[in-house]
Amino acid sequence: MVTSTTVLTEVNIASITSLANLINELSEEITIANWKIFKFKPKGRGKLYRHLFDISDEEFLKAIETAKRVARVKVYPIRDPDRMRVKIVKKD
């Protein structure tokens, strides 16, 4: 099983329906357990590009509603990735 992830930004937020449809298409070929959608959080060099990528909480939640309505997999919105406990496992 695969977890699909997307960082939602000002650049791709208008494409949320297309992204959900892509997830649906991919889930026909591979087993996608869920789709985690992260709100862009400027850190490090990302702070320099905040004006290009940042979205409001309202925009994020509206996009999440759309994703949940269209996607056939479970959608998990992640507003603050720093609050997640994530262990990255790298396969060779």
C-alpha positions as protocol buffer text, in pm:
chain_id: "A"
residue {
  index: 1
  type: MET
  ca { x: 0 y: 0 z: 0 }
}
residue {
  index: 2
  type: VAL
  ca { x: 108 y: 351 z: -78 }
}
residue {
  index: 3
  type: THR
  ca { x: 39 y: 684 z: 87 }
}
residue {
  index: 4
  type: SER
  ca { x: 14 y: 963 z: -163 }
}
residue {
  index: 5
  type: THR
  ca { x: 123 y: 1309 z: -52 }
}
residue {
  index: 6
  type: THR
  ca { x: 74 y: 1658 z: -190 }
}
residue {
  index: 7
  type: VAL
  ca { x: 188 y: 1997 z: -65 }
}
residue {
  index: 8
  type: LEU
  ca { x: -92 y: 2237 z: -142 }
}
residue {
  index: 9
  type: THR
  ca { x: 28 y: 2581 z: -253 }
}
residue {
  index: 10
  type: GLU
  ca { x: -100 y: 2886 z: -436 }
}
residue {
  index: 11
  type: VAL
  ca { x: 46 y: 2733 z: -752 }
}
residue {
  index: 12
  type: ASN
  ca { x: -150 y: 2407 z: -745 }
}
residue {
  index: 13
  type: ILE
  ca { x: -460 y: 2480 z: -535 }
}
residue {
  index: 14
  type: ALA
  ca { x: -675 y: 2550 z: -842 }
}
residue {
  index: 15
  type: SER
  ca { x: -589 y: 2200 z: -965 }
}
residue {
  index: 16
  type: ILE
  ca { x: -719 y: 2014 z: -659 }
}
residue {
  index: 17
  type: THR
  ca { x: -996 y: 1843 z: -858 }
}
residue {
  index: 18
  type: SER
  ca { x: -747 y: 1732 z: -1124 }
}
residue {
  index: 19
  type: LEU
  ca { x: -512 y: 1608 z: -854 }
}
residue {
  index: 20
  type: ALA
  ca { x: -796 y: 1409 z: -692 }
}
residue {
  index: 21
  type: ASN
  ca { x: -884 y: 1259 z: -1029 }
}
residue {
  index: 22
  type: LEU
  ca { x: -518 y: 1164 z: -1079 }
}
residue {
  index: 23
  type: ILE
  ca { x: -518 y: 993 z: -739 }
}
residue {
  index: 24
  type: ASN
  ca { x: -831 y: 804 z: -848 }
}
residue {
  index: 25
  type: GLU
  ca { x: -664 y: 692 z: -1171 }
}
residue {
  index: 26
  type: LEU
  ca { x: -348 y: 584 z: -991 }
}
residue {
  index: 27
  type: SER
  ca { x: -548 y: 394 z: -732 }
}
residue {
  index: 28
  type: GLU
  ca { x: -679 y: 172 z: -1011 }
}
residue {
  index: 29
  type: GLU
  ca { x: -322 y: 56 z: -1081 }
}
residue {
  index: 30
  type: ILE
  ca { x: -170 y: 53 z: -731 }
}
residue {
  index: 31
  type: THR
  ca { x: -324 y: 33 z: -386 }
}
residue {
  index: 32
  type: ILE
  ca { x: -329 y: 382 z: -242 }
}
residue {
  index: 33
  type: ALA
  ca { x: -414 y: 364 z: 129 }
}
residue {
  index: 34
  type: ASN
  ca { x: -468 y: 736 z: 174 }
}
residue {
  index: 35
  type: TRP
  ca { x: -385 y: 1083 z: 49 }
}
residue {
  index: 36
  type: LYS
  ca { x: -214 y: 1325 z: 284 }
}
residue {
  index: 37
  type: ILE
  ca { x: -248 y: 1686 z: 176 }
}
residue {
  index: 38
  type: PHE
  ca { x: -9 y: 1925 z: 346 }
}
residue {
  index: 39
  type: LYS
  ca { x: -62 y: 2300 z: 372 }
}
residue {
  index: 40
  type: PHE
  ca { x: 249 y: 2482 z: 253 }
}
residue {
  index: 41
  type: LYS
  ca { x: 455 y: 2593 z: 551 }
}
residue {
  index: 42
  type: PRO
  ca { x: 745 y: 2823 z: 469 }
}
residue {
  index: 43
  type: LYS
  ca { x: 1067 y: 2711 z: 631 }
}
residue {
  index: 44
  type: GLY
  ca { x: 1427 y: 2771 z: 545 }
}
residue {
  index: 45
  type: ARG
  ca { x: 1457 y: 2893 z: 185 }
}
residue {
  index: 46
  type: GLY
  ca { x: 1082 y: 2846 z: 148 }
}
residue {
  index: 47
  type: LYS
  ca { x: 1037 y: 3167 z: 347 }
}
residue {
  index: 48
  type: LEU
  ca { x: 1184 y: 3356 z: 51 }
}
residue {
  index: 49
  type: TYR
  ca { x: 898 y: 3231 z: -167 }
}
residue {
  index: 50
  type: ARG
  ca { x: 610 y: 3271 z: 77 }
}
residue {
  index: 51
  type: HIS
  ca { x: 452 y: 3533 z: -149 }
}
residue {
  index: 52
  type: LEU
  ca { x: 435 y: 3276 z: -433 }
}
residue {
  index: 53
  type: PHE
  ca { x: 318 y: 2968 z: -243 }
}
residue {
  index: 54
  type: ASP
  ca { x: 137 y: 3061 z: 78 }
}
residue {
  index: 55
  type: ILE
  ca { x: -237 y: 2994 z: 108 }
}
residue {
  index: 56
  type: SER
  ca { x: -482 y: 3085 z: 382 }
}
residue {
  index: 57
  type: ASP
  ca { x: -637 y: 2834 z: 619 }
}
residue {
  index: 58
  type: GLU
  ca { x: -973 y: 2908 z: 455 }
}
residue {
  index: 59
  type: GLU
  ca { x: -837 y: 2826 z: 107 }
}
residue {
  index: 60
  type: PHE
  ca { x: -677 y: 2509 z: 241 }
}
residue {
  index: 61
  type: LEU
  ca { x: -998 y: 2386 z: 407 }
}
residue {
  index: 62
  type: LYS
  ca { x: -1205 y: 2461 z: 97 }
}
residue {
  index: 63
  type: ALA
  ca { x: -960 y: 2262 z: -117 }
}
residue {
  index: 64
  type: ILE
  ca { x: -971 y: 1975 z: 135 }
}
residue {
  index: 65
  type: GLU
  ca { x: -1351 y: 1966 z: 108 }
}
residue {
  index: 66
  type: THR
  ca { x: -1318 y: 1936 z: -269 }
}
residue {
  index: 67
  type: ALA
  ca { x: -1054 y: 1664 z: -240 }
}
residue {
  index: 68
  type: LYS
  ca { x: -1271 y: 1463 z: 0 }
}
residue {
  index: 69
  type: ARG
  ca { x: -1570 y: 1495 z: -231 }
}
residue {
  index: 70
  type: VAL
  ca { x: -1382 y: 1383 z: -545 }
}
residue {
  index: 71
  type: ALA
  ca { x: -1116 y: 1138 z: -425 }
}
residue {
  index: 72
  type: ARG
  ca { x: -1205 y: 773 z: -371 }
}
residue {
  index: 73
  type: VAL
  ca { x: -935 y: 731 z: -107 }
}
residue {
  index: 74
  type: LYS
  ca { x: -922 y: 861 z: 249 }
}
residue {
  index: 75
  type: VAL
  ca { x: -799 y: 1221 z: 259 }
}
residue {
  index: 76
  type: TYR
  ca { x: -599 y: 1347 z: 556 }
}
residue {
  index: 77
  type: PRO
  ca { x: -542 y: 1724 z: 577 }
}
residue {
  index: 78
  type: ILE
  ca { x: -214 y: 1822 z: 744 }
}
residue {
  index: 79
  type: ARG
  ca { x: -209 y: 2189 z: 842 }
}
residue {
  index: 80
  type: ASP
  ca { x: 112 y: 2177 z: 1043 }
}
residue {
  index: 81
  type: PRO
  ca { x: 365 y: 1908 z: 947 }
}
residue {
  index: 82
  type: ASP
  ca { x: 588 y: 2007 z: 1238 }
}
residue {
  index: 83
  type: ARG
  ca { x: 331 y: 1860 z: 1476 }
}
residue {
  index: 84
  type: MET
  ca { x: 343 y: 1519 z: 1309 }
}
residue {
  index: 85
  type: ARG
  ca { x: 559 y: 1237 z: 1429 }
}
residue {
  index: 86
  type: VAL
  ca { x: 699 y: 1094 z: 1110 }
}
residue {
  index: 87
  type: LYS
  ca { x: 966 y: 834 z: 1061 }
}
residue {
  index: 88
  type: ILE
  ca { x: 1111 y: 833 z: 710 }
}
residue {
  index: 89
  type: VAL
  ca { x: 1212 y: 492 z: 586 }
}
residue {
  index: 90
  type: LYS
  ca { x: 1428 y: 477 z: 278 }
}
residue {
  index: 91
  type: LYS
  ca { x: 1415 y: 165 z: 66 }
}
residue {
  index: 92
  type: ASP
  ca { x: 1718 y: 66 z: -137 }
}
